[in-house]
Amino acid sequence: MNKSDTIKILNDYNKWRRGGDDEALMPEPFDIGLALESAVKVLGEDDQQALLDEIKHKDAVIEVMRETLEEARCQLTDRADCRQEDSIFADRRNEGH
């Protein structure tokens, strides 16, 4: 069932259920069931996408924190491997990471 049909059936059902329109007819129970299933599916997909977006954001924050901590560690030590990594961090900052 497409989104516009889902909305229409659920709106018609709600009008009938509330008795707000004397001419409102109850939609077919089968159609009401399909509309409810469609609405639940769409809402579930929205929740899944929101969760994925939140995970991506947190992963990006964690990566920035990891790089910041590693850069701080290198600044506190005078190790040769850190001097090489410093140039990597500078390159990443220049790229907008």
N, C-alpha and C positions, 0 to 999 in steps of 0.2 A: 504494500500500500504506500502511495507517495505521501509526502508531507502535507500537501494541501488537502487531500482527501481525509487524512488523519485529523487535521485541525477542524475541518468542516463537520465531520461525524461527531467528534467530541464536543464541539460547540453546540450542535443541534441536540445532542443527548443531554447536555447540561441545561439548555433552555427548557427542554421537555421535563427534565427531572425537577427543576425549580418551579415549574408551572408559570413562568413569567410570560409566556406567549400562548394565548388560547388556541392558536392555530398550529402550534408546534406538535409534530408527531414524533413518537418514539422511533428512533432508528432501529433497524433490525438488530436483534441481540448478537447475531453472528458478526455484523459490521462493527458493532461496538467493541466486541472482543478483538477483532483485527486491529482496530484503531488503538486500543489500549496496548496491545502487543507492540505495535509500531512505535508508539510514544515511548514505551519502556526501552525498546531497542535504541532509539535515538538518544535518549537520556543516558543510557549506559555507554554509548560510544562517546558522548561528550565527556563523561567522567573519565573514561580511559584516556582520551586525548589530553585532558587537563593533567592527569597523573603523569603521562609521558612528558609533557612540557615541564612539569615541576622537577622530574628526575633529570632532564637535560639541563635545566637551570642549575640544580644542585651540583651536577657533575662539573659544570663550567666553573662554579664557585670553588669547588674542591681543587680543581686543576690550578686555578689562580693562587689559591692558598698554598698548594704544594710548591709551586714555582717561587712564591714569595719566601716561604720558609727555606727552600734550598738556596736561594740567593742570599738570604740573611746568614745562613750557615757558612757560605763561601766568604762572605765579607768578614766574618769573625775568625776565619782561619786563613792561613797563608799557604794554601796548598796549590800545587801546579795544576791539578785537575780542575780546581775551582776557577782558576784564571781562564781556562779554556771554556768552561761553562758560562762564565760571565759574558763572554762574547755571544753565546747562544741566547742568553736572556736579553741582551741588548738588541739582538736581531729580532726577537719575538716582540719586544716592545715597539720597535720601529714598524713592524708589520701590523700592529694594532691588536695583538693578542692580550 
